[in-house]
Amino acid sequence: YTPPPPPPPDIRGDAIALVGTLTDRQREVVTLIALGRTDKQIGRLLHRSPRTIGGHRHAIHAAFGTPSAVEVSLVAYRAGIVRTDTRHAAEAPSPVGARAAAKRLALAETPCGG
């Protein structure tokens, strides 16, 4: 007799539960981490010091039990608070500005052959 394998983990449900433990500000920071922003860039966007953002980042890593920004990003994507489509990423707040974000979006939507 071989026991049945364990059920697959509920990855999305687990990610949603982890994100649910964060404050609103920490969720904002998670979103910006997932979009590749640095503490300095996030601080500028949220009108906080990079040191304050670093504190939020530390609390997020502790809550998620993850040592890296990549793993924080995976949790954010699995929870659905960050999407992978180009339009969402281009419309996110950026220290580069709206004109550069619109240009990136236009380039991303240009067909490869044309």
N, C-alpha and C positions, 0 to 999 in steps of 0.2 A: 504494500500500500504506500503510495506517495501522496502526501498531503497536497491540497490545491495550492497554487501560488498565491501570495498575498495580493489583495486588490491593488490596482495601480494607484499611486498617490494622486490626490486631488491638487494638482499643481496650482491651478487658477484659484481655487478656494483657499489654499494655504497662503498664496500671495496676497489675496484680498484681506485675509485675516491679519497678516503682518502689517499691511498698509493701514489697516483700521486702528492700529495701536499708536499711530503717529499723530502729532498735532497738525493743524492746518498749515502752519508755516513749514513744518518738516515735510509735508506732502509737496509743497511748492518746491522745496529744495531738492527732493527726490526727483521730481519732474525735470528740473534743470540739470541735475547730475546726469540723468539718463540722456539728455540732449547734448551732453559733452561739455557743459560749462564748467569753468574753474571756480574756486571759492571767490576769487577777486571779481570775476564777471557776475556771479550770482549776487554778491554783495552789492555791486552797482545796480543791478536790476531791482533788488528788493530794498534798497536804501539801508543796508546794514554793513557792518565792517566785515572784512574777510575772516577775522577772528571769530566773530559771532556765527558766521556761516560754517566755519570749521567745527564749532561746538555742535551745531545742528547735524553736521555730517557725522561727527563722532557718535551722537545719540542714535542716528539712523543705522549706522553700522552695528551698534550694540543691540538695537531692537531687532534687526534682521539676522544678526549672528553672521555677518559677512565682512570679510576684510577688504574687499575691493569695490571700486565704483562700478566695475563691470557687473558684479553680482547684484549690487543695488539696482542697476539698470534692468537686469533680468527680472527681478521681482516687480519693478514698475511696469514693464511690458506685460508680464503675466497677469498682473492685477488689472490691466486695462487702463491705467492712468496716463500712459504714454503710448501713442500708436506709432507704427513703423512707416506710415505713408508720408511721402515727401511734403505734401501740403501742410500737414500738421506741424512738422518740424520747421518748415519755413515760416509759418505764422507765429511760432513761439517767440517770446521776447528775446531779442538778441542785442548784444552790445554793439554789433556792427550796424544796426539800423534797418529800418523798413525797406529802404531802396535796395540794399544788398540782398535782403531776404527775398524780395520780389524777383530780383535778377536770378538768384539761385533756383527759385521755383520755376521761372520761365525756362532756364537751361535744363532743369530736370524733366520738364514736360516736352522738350524738343525731341522729335523722333531721331533715332540714331543715324538713319540714312540721310537726313535732310538738313 
